[in-house]
C-alpha cells in the first residue's frame, strides 16, 4: 500500500500532526476533565518515550485491558509512534481466555486499569509479559503510570511507518474455540476513515464514545476518525443509558456509535422524553439492523440513523446505509463504500446474480493483513484474488444494496458481541448432565439474539439455566453464557452427522 501515497498515514504521526494543527481545541473529555490536542499529543510523546525506555521497539506488542479510558488511546497512539503493535483485550474475558490471547500475541508490556488488575494477577505466573503498568491507582508489583509519564522526556518525532505495517491486533472468537488475532494496519484505519468521510460523515461537532474501545466498532467507527479530524471525543468508561442521555445534552453531542440494544435502552430510560437531544445529527449503528419502530421513535425527535455492516477483519465498514434510506431500504445493510467492493459468491467462489443468496465477500484497502501467526486461517479467509470471505450469507438487490440473511459460521450476535457456538459448546459438553448440546441464537427484543443452549440430557439427569451458567461461568465471559436453555430428545443431524441448526431454529423460534 505504501506505493499509493507518500505521506506518513501512521496513527502516531496523525495524532501528533493534529496536535500541531489544533493545539488548543478540546480532544478528549473523560469524567469531567478535558484534554486539549496539545495535551494529548504531549502525553502520547511521553508514553512513547517510557515504552521505548523499557525496550519496546517496532513490531513489539503492547497490551491494554480495562474499561474505556484515555490511557487506552494514548497507548495506542504511542505504539503507533514507535511502530509497535497495540493489542486491546476484551475486559469481559475470563483469566484463561485472557492468558491465551496475551501469550498468543506475545505481549511484552501489559497495561491494566484498577478493575482488571486482579484478573491479570490471577494468571500472572503463566503470562510471558516482562512489564506490568497500572493505568490508575498504585498497586503492589505494578509500575504506576503517572510517575513514569512525568519523568519521561517526550519523543521529538514519530517513527515513520508504512501503510502495510500492523497498527493493532484485535482478537475475535474462533469457531474452534481458539480466538484469532486480526492484524489491522495503519492503512486499514486510514482507508476506513476515507470511506466514512466519502459516505455519510456526521463528524463535525462532538462525538460520544460509550461502546467498548476494545471492539472495532467502538474504536474505529467514530473515535479514531473524530480525533484525526480534530473533533472532540467525550469518552464514557462504560455504557449507561441515563448517563449517555445526560452527556448528549451537556456536551451538545452530534454523533455516537452503538448497537441497536444500546439505542433501545436509551429509549427505555425514564429521562429519554425530557432530555434535549437536538444537537444529534446522526446516530451510527452496527451489529444488527435497527428495528423500524426504533427508527421511527428517534425520527420523531428529528434523529436519523446511519447503519452499516462490517467485521473486525474489515476495519470495520463493508457497507453503509445512508440515513435518508433507512425507511426506503428497510432491512438492508446499505452499499459498499467508495473504496471497498462487495460481492456475493456461490460455494465455488463464483459471483452470483442479483437476488441470489451466497457468501458475502469484501475487497479493499480496509481488509486486514491477515490473522496473527495463522497462515492457514488467513489463506482460508482471504482468497488468491484478495477477497475476504465473511462467512455471512446475503444477497445484493438489483441496485447493489446488501441484505444479510444468515451466517455460514452460525455466529450469534448478542448485544453487539460476537459469540461463536463451537466455543460455548466445547465448555457445555463438560457438564455431567449433558449428553449432547447445540448452541444457537434466537431472536431477543433486548439483545438482538439470545445465546440459547439446546441440550440432550443424560438419562435421569436434571439441569437448570442457573446451574448451567454457574458451571460455564468459570471458563466463559458472561456475554457468551446461555441466556436460554431448551431441551430436546435428539439433535437433528444430516447424513454426515452435522447438527442441522436451521431445524433447531425453526423448532424453537416460537
N, C-alpha and C positions, 0 to 999 in steps of 0.2 A: 504493500500500500504506500510505501514511502515514495514511490515514483509519482504518486498523484498530487503531491504537494511538497513545497519546500519549507513551509513554516513548521515550527515545532507545535504539534497539536496535543502534546502530553498534558495530562491533568495537572501536574505540578506547575509547569510553565503557564498554563491557562490561568490558574488562580493567582499566581504572582503578577502576571500582566494585568489582571483585573484589579488587583490591589494597587498597582501603579496608576491605572487609568481612573479609578473611582475610589481614592483612599478614604474619603470622608463619608461615603454612602454606607448606610447600615447593611451588614451582611447577614449576621446570624443573631436571632433573638431566642434566648433559652432561659426559661424560668425567671423572667423579668430582667435579664441582663442582655444588653445588645453589644455585639462586636461590630466595629466598622471593618471595611475590607482591608484597611491598613493594619488593623489589629489582627485580623485573621491571617493576613499574609505574614506578619511577624511571627505569630505562633507556628505557622507552617514551617517557616525557615528554622525556628528553634527546634521544632520537633524533628526535622530532617537532620539537624546538627547532632542532637542527642542520639538518634538512631545510628548515624554514621560513626559517632564516637564509640558506640557499642559494637561496631563491626558489621553493621548492615550495609550492604552494597547492592549493586544491580543484580536482579534476579532472586535475591533472598526474600523469603516470605515472612510477613508480619501479620499476626492475628489480632482481632478485636472481638471480644464477646461482652455484650451488655445491652441495655436498653438504649434508645436514641440519646445521643449526647454529642456536643460539639467536638469532643476528642475523637469520635469516630471519623468525622470529616477531616479534621486536622491530620490525623494519622494517615488517612487515605491519600490526601494531597502530599504529605511529606514523603510517603513511599514513592509517589509519582515523581517527586523532585530528585530522588536517588536512583530511579529506575528499578526500585524494589517492587515486590508484588504484595498487595494488600489482600488479606483473607478474612472477610467478615463471617462470624459464626452465629447461627441461629440461637438466640437466648432461650429458646424453648427445649433445646436438646437435653437429653439425659447425659450423665457423665460418660458412659461408654460410647455414646454417639459422638460427643464432643471429642473424646480421645481419638477415635478413629480418624476423624477429619483432620485434627491438628497434626497427627503423625503422618497421615497420608500426604498432606500438603508440605510437610517438612517445615512447619512453623518454628522459627528460631526465637522470636520475641512474641510474648503473649501479653496483651493489654486487656484489662477487665475492669468493669465498674464494681461498686461495692456489693451489689446484689449477686453478681455472678462469680465473685472471687471464691466462695465456698465450693462451687461446682468444679472450678479449676483445681482447687486444692485437693478435692476428693480423688482426682486422677493424676495428681502431680508426679507421683512416683513412676508413672507409666508414660509420661509425656517426654518428648525429645527436645522441648524448649530449653534454651540456655539462659533466658532472661524473662522475668515477670515484673510487669509495671502496673501499678494500680492507678486508675484514672481519677479516682476520687479520694476518699479518706485513707489515711495511712493504715497499713496492716503489716503484721509480722511476716517476714520472708517475702515481702513485696517492695519494690522500689517505688517511692512516691513520685508521681509525675511532675507536680508543680515545682518542687525544688530543682529537679533536673532541667525543667524548662527555663527557670530563672537563671540558672548557672550557664546555660548553653549560649554560645556565640552564634547568632543566626548565620546560616549559609548565605553566600553572596548571590548565587545563581543556581537554577535548576540544571541538573544533568539533561542533556538532550536525549530524547527517546525517539524511537521510530514508531510510526503508527501501528506496526505489527507487534510491538513489544507488549507483553501482558501487563495490564494495569491492576486487575484484581481477579481472584478466583472465587466464584460463587458455587457452593455445593448444592446439588439437587438430589433428592432421594432417588435411589436406583431401583429398578424393577427386580433386581436380585437381592435387594436388601442392603446393598452397599452404595452409599452416595457417590456421585461422580462430580468432580470439580470442573465447571465450565470456565475456560480461560477467556476472559474478555479483555480485549486490547484497548489501548488508548484510541486507536482508530475506530473501534466499535462504538465507544462512548461518543466520539466526535460525530460520526455519521448518524447515530440515533438522534442526536441533538439537531442535526441539519434536517433530518426527516420530519421532526416535530415542528421546527421553525418554518419549513416549507409546507406544512399541513395546517392544522388549526392551532396556532400558538397564542395562548392567552396569558403568557408570562410577561407581564409588564408592570405590575404593581407590587403585591406581596404574596408570597407562596407560603402555605401552611403545610408542613410535613408532619404527619402523625402516623403514617404507615411505617412499619419497621424498616430501618435503613439496611439491614442485612438482606432484605428482599429486593430483587431487581426493580420492582415497582416503586417501592419507597425511595430507592436511591436514584434511579436513572430515568424515571418518567418526568419528574419536575425538579427534583432537588439539585442535581449537578448542573442541569441546564440553567436553572434560575441563578445559581451562584456565578456561573460562567458569564451570564448576561448582565450581571450587576444588580440582580433582583434580590431583595431581602427575603430570607427564609426564616419563618417562625417555626422553631423546632419543638415538638412535643415529645416528652420522654416515651410515652405510650398513648395509644388511642383511648380517649374518654369522650363520649358523645357530648356531654354537657360542657366540658372544658373546650372542646373544639368549637362549639357554637359561640361560647364566650369569647374565644380568641379571634374568631372571624369578625365579630362585632368590634372588639377592642382595637385590632390592628388593621381594619379595613382590608381583609384578605381578599384577593382577587381570584385565586385558584388553589386547588388542592387535589391530590390523588387519593383514591381509596377504592376498596372493593364494595360491591353492592351492599353487603352486610353492614358496612360502616355507615353508609348513607341511610340505610333503613333505620339503624339505631339512632341516628341523629333526628330523624322524623319522629321517632317514638319518644324522644326526650321531652320532658314537660316544658322546657324552655324554647322549643323549636318555633312555636307560634309567635312568641314575643320578641325574639332576637332580631336585630337589624342585620339582614343578610344581603342588603342591596349592593354591597361592594363586589360580590361574587360575579365574575364574568363567565367562567367556565369551570365545571367540575369534571375532572378526568377520571374515568372508571375503567378498571380492568379486572380480570379474573373470571368474569361471567357477564352475560348480557344484563343490562339494567332492566328490571321489570317495568312494563308500561305504566302501571299505577304509580310507581315511584317517579318515573319521568314526569308524569302529569302533576304529582304533588309538588315537585320542585319547580315545574313550569309555572304553576300558579303563583310562585314567588319571584318569577322572572329569571329563573336559574336554568341554564342549559347544561347538558351532559355531552362531553366528547368521549366516546367509547373506543376501545381498542382491543386488539388481540396480540399476544406475544408470549415469549418464553424467556427464561433466563438466557438461553443459548442465542437469542436474537436481540438481546440488549436493550429493551425487550420488544420494541414495536415491529410487528409484521404486517399489521393493518390498522387503519384508523377510520372511524366513522364520525364525520363532522356533526356538530351539534344540530345543525339545521335539517339533518336527515334522520335524526333519532326516531321520529314518528313515521317517516316515509319508508325507511328500511328497517322496520321492527324485527329484531332477532338477528340482524346482520352484524358482523364484526368490522364492516367497512371495506375499504380498498387498500391495496398495498401503497405505502407512502412513496414519495418521489424517487428515492434511490434504492428501493427494495422491490423485488419481484416475488410474486406468489403464484404457484401453480398447483393443480390437483393431478395426481398420478394414480394409475392402477397398480396392481400387485407386481407388474413387470416394469414399473418405473416409466410408463408411457403416459404422456398427458392425455386427459380425458376431456370430453366436450362439456360445454356449459350445462349445468344442471345434474351432471353425473357425479355420484359420490366417489370419493377416493381419499388418498392421504394428502394432507396439506404439506407442501414443501416451500421453503423460503430460501432466497438467494440475495446476497447483497453485502455491502461493506460492514453492516451491523451484525452479521453472523459470526459467532465465536470462532476463535482459532482452533479449538478442539477441547477435548477433555484431558485434564491433567494426568499424565502418566497412564493414559488409557488409549493407546493407539487403536486397539480393537474396537472399543466403543466409539471412537472418533470416526473410524472408517465405516462403521455401521450407520452412524448418524448423518455424515456428510458424504455424498456420493462423488464420483470422479469428476462430475460436472460442476461441483461446488454447491449443489442444492442440499440444504439441511432438511432432513426428514423429521417432521414434528411428532409423528405418532398419533396425530389427531385426524379424524375423519371429517370431511366437509365437502362443500361444493361451491363453485362460482356461478352466479346467475349470469344472464346474458349481458349485464352491464359491468361484470367483473367484481361485483360485491361478494364478499366471502361470507358463507354461512357454515357454522360448525355444528356437527351432528353427534359425534361420539368420539371416543378416544381409543386408538388402537391398543394402547398400553393399559387401558382400564383405570387410568389415574382418576382419583377423586379430588375435587376442589372444594374444600370446606372452609368457609370464612376467609377465602383468598389464599389459603395454604394448600400446597400440593401434597397429597397423601397417596402413596403407591401401595396398593393392596398386598403385593407379594411380601413387602417388608413387614406389614402388620400381621399377615397370615403366618409368617415364619415364627412370630412370637406366640400367637394364639394357639398354634399347634402344640406348644409345650404345656398347655393347661391339661391336667389329668382328666377332666370331664369331657374333653373334646376329642371326638373321633376324626371328624373332618370339618373343615371350615373354609368359607369363601368370604371375601370382603368386597363389598360393592358400595357405590354411592346412590343414595335415594334422595329424592327432592326434599328440601327443607326450607321453610319460609324464612328462617333467620340466617342460616349458614350457607344457603345455596344447595349444598349437598350434605347429607349426614353420613358419616362413616358407619357402615352397617355390617355387622358380623352375622352371617348365615351359618348356623352350626348344626352338625350332626353329633349328638351326644353318645358317649359310651353307654352301654346298656345299664339302666338303673341309675344313671348319674343325673344330677341336677346342676343348674347353673343360672346365676343372676347377672344382670348387666353390671351391677355394682361390683360383684365378685370378679368378673372378667376384667373390668377396668383397674381394680386394685392389683390384679395379677400382672397385667400388661404394663401398668404404670411404672414398674421398676425398670423397664427397658425402653419404653417409647415416650416421646414427647406427648404432652397432653392433647395437642391438636390432632395427633394420629390415633388416639384411643377411640374405640367404637362408642358412638352415642346412641346406637340402637342395636338390639340383639333379637334375632329371629331364629326359629328352629325349623328344621326340615328333616324328613326321614332319610332322604338320599339326595345327593347333589347331582343335578343333570350334567351329563358329560357327552362329548361327541365320540365317534368311534376311536379316535386317537387317545381318549382318556382325559382330554382337556375340559375343565369345567366350563359350561356354557352360561356365562354370566348374564347374557342378554335374557335368558329364560328366567333367571332369578329376579332380574329387574321387572320383567313382565308379571311375575307371580306376586311380588311383594310391594310393587308400586301401586298401592291402593289408597 
